[in-house]
Amino acid sequence: MKHKDTYTAYTKLKKNKQDTFYNEHTAEIILFESAKKYLKEHLGENKTLNISKWKSEIGTLRKEKDTLYSQMIDIRKKVEQAESVRSCIDKLLQEKRGLTQVKKQELGL
């Protein structure tokens, strides 16, 4: 909208004057054309933004995020339990190895 007036003036000029005008206002014209192209691609035929659709999508995505977050918390708890079991098993294996070495030393004497 900021450069719309410049672009409108550019399009109303005759071809021989458009080149000079374009050279003077290149940045504004390019910015307007790129914004126009972007909006055309993203708005489609409606010409307006569908904010209510976006808000409903935000609500849906938030619910999905909350569900995934609770699943992640449950998985973290399970991982913590598995890690504690693993550390207990490692300790028992180390004790068993220690006892085995002690028995070998006793038998060797």
N, C-alpha and C positions, 0 to 999 in steps of 0.2 A: 504494500500500500504506500510505502514511503516513496517509491520511485515510479508509481503508476502514472503520475502527471507527466513526467519526463518521457516515459515510454509512449504514452498517448500522443504527445506532441511529436515524437519521432515517427510514429506510424502515419500521422496526418500529413507529413511533409511529402513533397514530390521527390522522386528518385534522385535527382541531381543535388538536392539540398540535404537528403538523408545522410549521405556520406560525411559531409562536414559536421552535421549535428551529431552523428554517431561518434566521430573522432573526438568531439568535445565532451560527450557524456557516455563514454564507453563503459565505465564501471557501473553506472546506474542502470544502463540498459541490460547489461549482462546479468546483474543481480536480479532485476525484475524478471527477465526471461527464465533464469534458473529457478526462481521461486515459483513462477507460474507452471513450469514443467513439473516441479516436485509436487505441488498441490494437485495438479491434474492427475498425476500417477497415483497419489494416495487418497484423493477424494473420489475419484471416478465420476460418475454421472450426477451425484447428489449436489455437488458444489458447496456442501456444508459439512462440518465435522459432526459425527454422531457421538456426542459426549455421553449420552445415556448408555449406549452400547459399551463404551469404554469403561464406564463406572461399573456396569454389571460384570464385565470381564475382570476388572480389578477385584471385585468381591469374590468371584469364582477362584481366581488365582490365589487370593489370600487364604481361602478355605483349604485349597490344595496344599499351600505352603504349610499351614498349621498341621494338616494331616501328616505330611512328610516329616515335619519337625518332630512330631510325637513318635513316629516310627523310628527316627534317628535316635531319639532318647532311649527307646526300648532296646535298640540294637547296641547302643553304648553300654547299657547295663549288662546285657548278655556278654559282651566282649570283656567287660571288667570281671565278671564271674569266671569266664573261661581263662583269663589271664591269672586269676588267683588260684584256680585249680592247677594250671600249668606250673606256677611257681611252687605250689605244694608238692607236686609230683617231682619237680626238679630237686627239691630239698630231700625228699625221700630217696631218690636215686643216689644223691651224693652221700647220704648216710649209709645206704646199703653198700656203696663202693668202699666207704671208709671201714665199715665192719668187715667186709670181705678182705681188705688188705690187712686188717688187724688179725683176722683168723689165719691168713697165710703166714704172717710173721710168727704167730704162735706155733703153728705146725712146723714151720721151718726151723725153729729153735730146738 
